[in-house]
Amino acid sequence: MKNFHINKLTNPKGLKKDQYDVIIIGAGIGGLVCGCYLAKAGLKVLIVEKNDKVGGYCTSFERDGYRFDACVHSLGSCREEGNIDKVIKDLGLKIKLLRANPSSIVITPDFKMEIKNDKYETIENFKKVFPHQSLEIEKFFKFILEENFIVLFLKLKNKTFKDLLDSYFNDEKLKCLLNIFLGSVGLPSSLLSAVTAFMLYREFIFDGGYYPEGGMQIFPSLVAKRFEELGGKILYTSKVDKIEVDKKIAKGVVLNNKDKIFARYIISNCDPWQTFLKFVGKKHLDKEFILKIKNSIPSISAFVVHLGLADNFEGLNYPVGLSLWYLQDYLNIERLFLDIFKGDIKASQKNILIFFSDNLFQENKKTLSILVNIPFKKKEFWIKYKNHQYNKMLEILNKILPNISSFIKVKTILTPYDLYKYTLNYKGAAYGLAALPNQIAKTAFSYHTPIENLFLVGHWTSQGNGVAMVAKSGVIVANSIMRRCGYK
């Protein structure tokens, strides 16, 4: 992977005297993209990042000569004029995207289903397996893929994905198959907002499988590099302790070293619990808003295993960016997702394994990652339990790739607590807020907040899950601030 020499601002000496136009808390994709658009418009922007690299969940790391992508395994919405495509073009990023074809493969006891880059080919694949529902399949995907978003939102905002599926199909196996991909948002169809399911299918399932040549870290690193070229500054390894508020107007931030930095606008790329209850403080918030925060439900977390394999392993023949979904009993998928969401640890070992093939082959190093949705538990629990969970996942992996255990040279395990520790996402949430209909239709966390000049960006906002939607949130917030500054 190309090493970008980003000027890391680690000494905040003198910054407290500076006046910025915008301070962004957190260098995840939403914060980076937002910062780039604002800097491009000529605003003076500072990003404060607690880690020593950018990207949040969308990062890569190395262990013993093997490179792994931490959590994000592929990108969606990279088609012409898709959300990521627009960002790449607007910012002039020189990035090469590979694309897996098929982008997803589902393996069940009854059949194998491929999601191809050609949507019509994919629809035909569904019809071949379920010929008696051919007409309904065509109508369903026409609605999902071609309906105007505003019309679709108004029709679906109070519905679950189960409501939508039941209105089209009577074949339970077909509905179960369509539910498998909900592993990307961590909810069963009976709880998942139909709007979120629509966005998942349109922007990630049918327009997915894209992968930056050189590793996932390439994307955020290029955005950060462009941000600095445009005059922006990134303050690494620094934490924000407080957002300065006066008469419900955000004025600046206080760092953990007690330095104060002032700005006209503050943008938080952090979760609402941190942003409001910690940084802002309850005394600046209405009781009703505090109650909304406390009653909000985060998404499920994840347990991720990264494996580095021996050079002579020959069983990994999948393209980079591919998602392989393996289910021993996919007819129980609804109950499985529901049990996991309700906190059943053992449900994460039963029948589903989400298997991501990174297959970078950097310097002949073969890698793969496996992931399952799992409830959040504290550090002490994972110290005792993580090897047990790993062994259960390895049992399933050996059914897909026989005898793979004997080829493992390096393993790295990320528990929900590790995800929390790295990102500080509330309860190690993997997908922002749980995409329940009431949290989508009546979200407490839009881009604008009860604190004047304080904005939210990222996967906790109403734009929801996935790198593409997070990037879009950054564009929306940047445009909102630019309008306030008089830009047209």
N, C-alpha and C positions, 0 to 999 in steps of 0.2 A: 504494500500500500504506500502510495506517495506520502511523504512526510511534509505537511504544511508548516512553514515557519511563521506561526502567528505570534505577533508581539504580545506576550502575556504581561499584562499590567498587574503586578503583584504588590507593589508598594503604593498605598493610597496617599502618601504624603503630599499635602497641598491640595488634594481634591476637595476638601471641605470648603475651600475658598471659591471653587468653581460653581458656576450656575449652568446646569444643563437644561436643554429643552425637555428631554425625556430620560428617565431612568427606568430600565427594565430589570426586574428581579427574576433571574433564571435564564440560562442559555439553552433551553430546550428548543425544539424546532419552531414552536410558536413565537417564542421570544426572539430568536435569531431572525426569522423571516420578517417579523414586525420591525425589528431594529434596522434591517437592511432597507426596507421601503422608506422608513423615516429618514435615515441617513442619506439615501438617494435624493430625497426632497430637500436636503440641505440643513436638516435639523441636527443639533448637537446631541448625540445619544450615547449613554453609558449603559452597558449590560453588566450586572453584578452576578457572578456565578460561584457557587460554593465549591465546585469540583475543579480539577485541573484540566478538564477538557469539556468541549461543548457537545450537545446532542441529547442529554437526558437518557431515555430508553434507547434512542437511536444512536448507539455508539458501538465501537468494536474494541477489543482488548486482546492481548497476547499472553499465552502461558506456554513456557518451555518450547518456543519456536512455532506454536500453532496460533493462528488468528481466529477469533470467534466474534460473531455479532451478538451483543449482549441480549437483546430482546426482540428488536425489529428484524425480521428476516427477509422482507420484500416490501416494495412500494406499490401503491395503487394510484389510480387517477393520473396516469402519465400519458394518456392518449392526447392527440392534438386538442389543445384548449382544455385539457383536464387541469385539476388544481395544481398538481406538481409541475406539469408542463408549463403552465403560465408563470409560475415562480421562477423556473429555470430560465425561461426566455426574458422575463422582465428584469432579472438580475444579471443576465449575461453569464450564467454559470457554464463553465466548460466541463461537462460531465457526460460520460458515456453510460447509457443504461442498457443492460442486457435484459432479455425477457424470456422466461421459461415458457415452453409450449409442449404439453399442457402446463398451466400455472398451478393447478391443484389436481390431486388424484384422491378419490375416496375408495377405500377398500373395505367391503363388508363381507359377511359370510355368503351373500347371494350374488354379488356382482362387483365390478370395478367401474367407477364412473370418472371420466376425465373432463375437466373444465378447460376447454381450448381457447386460444386467443380469438378465434372467430366465433362470435356469439351464436350465429346460426348453426354452426357445427355442434356447439354445446347443446343447444336446444334439441337438435336431432338426437344427440346421445341420450337425453332424458326420454325422448319419445320412443326410442328403441327399447329401453328397459321397461317403460310403462305405456305401451301402445294404446291401451284402453282409455288413457287420459290425455291423448295427443292434443285434442282441441283445447282442453283446459290448460295444458302446459303452454301452448302458444299464446293463449289469452293472458295467462299469468305473467309471462316474461315480457310480453308487449307492454303490459301495464307497468311493470317494474322498470323496464329499460327505456321506454319511450314517453311515458306520461310526463307532462309539465310538472316541475317540482312543486309549484304553488298549489296546483290542483291536487296533486298527490298528498301534499302535507295537510290540506284541509280535509281530505277524505280519511286520512289515516291517523291524525294527531291524537285521537282518543282510543285507538284500537291497538291490540297486541298483534304480533306476527301470527299467532295461532288463529285469531279472528280472520286474518287475511287468508291464511292457508285453507281454513275451513270453508271459506266462501268460494273457493275454486275446486278443491279436491276432496274426494272421499276415500282415496287409497292411502291407508295409514303408512305403508312402507315409503311411498313417495313423500309424504309429509315428513317422515323421519329423516329421509335423505336431505330434504331442504333445510332441516333443522341442524344438521351436522355442522354447517359453517358458522353456527351461532357460537361455537367455541372461540371465535374471534372477538366476541363481546362478552362472553361469560354469563349468559342468561338463557333460560328455557323460553320457548316460543310463547308460553302462556303468560310470561312476565315481560317479555321484550317489546318495546315500542315498535310498531310496524314501520314508523318513519326511519328509525335506526336500522332496521333490517333492510329496508329499501336502499339506504345509503351504503350499507355493507355490500349488497349485491351489485349495485350499479358502479360503485367507485373502487371496490376491492376484489370481489369475486370475479366479475366479468371484465374488469380492467386492472388485473393484478399481475403478480409474478415479475415485476420489474426489479432490477438489482443493479446498483452502481458498480461499475467495473473497479475492482480493487477493494471492495468491502463497504459495509454500510456507513462506516465513519466518514467516508468520502463526502457524503451529502452535507451533513452539518459542518464539516470542516471547510468545505467550499463556501458555504453561506457565511461562516465566520470570517473567512479570508476576504470575501467581497465586502462585508460589513466594515472591516478595518480599512480596506482600500477606499471606501466612501467616507472615511473620517471618523467612524465609530470607534469606541474604546470598550474593551472587555476587561473587567476586573476579576481575575481568577482567584480561586481559593479564598473567597471572602463571603461571609454570610451577612444577610440583613437581619437585624434584630428588631427593627421597628420602622414603621412608616409614620413620618411626622404629619400630624393632622391638626389643623386649626380651624375651628368653626365648620367642621365637616368638609374641609378642603384639604387634599393631600398637598404637602409642601416639599417633601424630600424623604430621605431614608437615613437611618442610623445603622452603621455597621457594627459587627461584633467587637471591633477594636475601639468603639465609641465615636469614630469619625462620623460627621454628618455631611451628607451630600444633598444639595437642593436641586429641584427641577420644577418646571411648569407642569409636567405630567408624569405620573407614575404608572407603570404597567406591571402587573404581577403574572408571572408564568407559573405560579405556585397554586396549590389547592386552596379552596375557600377557608378551610380550617386554619391553615397557616396565615393566609392573607388577612383575614378579618379578626379571628379570635386571638392571634398572636401578634401580628405586625400592627394592625390598626388598633385593636383593643375594644372591649365591649362598651366602654364609656362613650365611644363615638358612634355607636350603632343602636338602632331602634330594637326594642325587645322582640318585635315580630320577625325582624331579619335574623336576629341571633337564633330564634327558635327554628327558622327555616334551615339554617346551617346545621344545627344539632339534630334535626329530624331527617336531614338528607342522607341518602344511602350510597356509599361508594361502590364501585364495581368490585368483582372478585379479584383476587391476586393470582399469581402464577408461580409454578415451580419449574425451573429451567435447568436442563442438564446439557453441558457442552462436552463433546467427546472428540479427542484427537486420535486418529487411527493409524495403524502401521501402514507403511507404504505398500505392502503386498496384499492389503485387503482389496478384493475385487467386487464386492457386492454393492458398492455405492455408485449407481449409474444414472442418478437423477440430475437434471440440470439445476444450476444455481438459481435460487428464487422460487423453487417449487415447494408447495405445501403438500404433504402426504398425510391423509387422515385415515387412521386405522381403527376399526371398531369391531370388537368381538361380538357385540350384540347391539346393533344400532337401533333396534326397535324400543330399547329402553332409554333412548337419548334424552327424552323430555324429563323423565324421572331423574336421570343421572345429573343433568344440569341443575335441576331444582334442588336436589340433595346437596350438591356442592355449594350452591349459593346460600343454602340454609346453614352451612357450616360442617357438613359431613366430610371429614378428611378421607375416610376410606372410600368414598364414592370416586375420589380422584384416581383410584387404582383399578377400578372395575372394568370398564370397557373401552374408554376412549384414550387414544394417544394422538396428540398433534405432533407430527414429525416434520421438522424443517430441514431440508437438505441444503446446507451452505455450499459444500463441495467446491471450495475455492481453489483447491489444489495449488496453493501458493507454495512454491519450492517443494512440490511433491508431497505436501502435507494435506492429508484427507481429513475433513472435519464434518461433523453433523451436530445438530442440536435437537433436543426433544423437549416438549413443553406440555404441561397440563394445567388447567385452571384448578385453583386450590384455595381454601379459606386462609385468611391471615391468622397467624399465631405469633406470640412473642418469641424473642431470641432463645430463651431457655427451652422452649418446646422443640425448636428446630435442631438444637445441639443434640438432643436425644433421638430425634425422629428422622432427620434428613437422609441418613443412610438407608433406613427402612424404605422410605419413599423412593429413593433412587433404585434400590434393588427391585421393587415392584415394577417400575418403569422399564428397567433393563429386561425383565422377563418378557414383557410385551415386545420390546425392540428385537429380541432374539427370535420371535415368531416371524417378524418381517424380514430380518437379515440374519439367518441362522449362523450361530457360532460367532457373532460379532464380539462377544465379550472377550474372547481370546486375542482380539486385535487392538484392544483399547490401550493406548499409551498415556493419554492425558485425560483427566476428567475435571470439570469445574461445575460446581452446583450452586445455583442461585435460588435461595429460598425467598418466600414473601418478605421476610425480615430484611434480607439483603437488598431487595428492591426498594423497600422503605428507606433503608439506611442511605442508599445512593441518591434517591430522588426526593425523599421526605414526603412522598405521596401518602396521603392518609390511608392507614391500614394496608400499605403496599399495593394500593389499587393499580391494576394493570390497564384499565380502560377509562379512567376518569370517573364520573358519576355513573352509577348503574342506570342503564338506559330503560327505565320504567316509563310507561306512558305519562304518568303525572309529573315526572321529573323532566320529560322532554317538552310536553305541552305547556307546563307552568314552571319552567326552571327558575330557581332562585338565583342563578348565576349567569346572567347575560354579560355581555362585554362591558356595559356601563354598570357602575356600582352605586350604592347609596352615598359614597364618598366622592365629592366633586373632584374631577381630574385624576381619579384612580380607575384603571381599567383592568379587566381580566383577559387573558389570552391563554390558549392551549386546550387540552382535552377535558377540562372541567367546564368549559363554556357550552353554550347551546349548540355549537357546531359539532361537538361530539368527538367520536373516537377515530383513531387512525392518523398516520402521519399526514395524509393528504388533507383531512379536515382540520387538523391542528395548524398546518401551514396556511390554510384558508382563513382561519381565525386571526392569524397574524396580519394578513392582508387587510381584513375588515377593520381591525382596530387601528392599523396605520392610517387607513383612509379616513376613519372617523376623526383622528387627531389632526390630520392634515387639513380637513375641512374647517376644524376649529381654528387652525392657524391661518386660514384664509386661502389655502390652496384649492384649486378647482379640479 
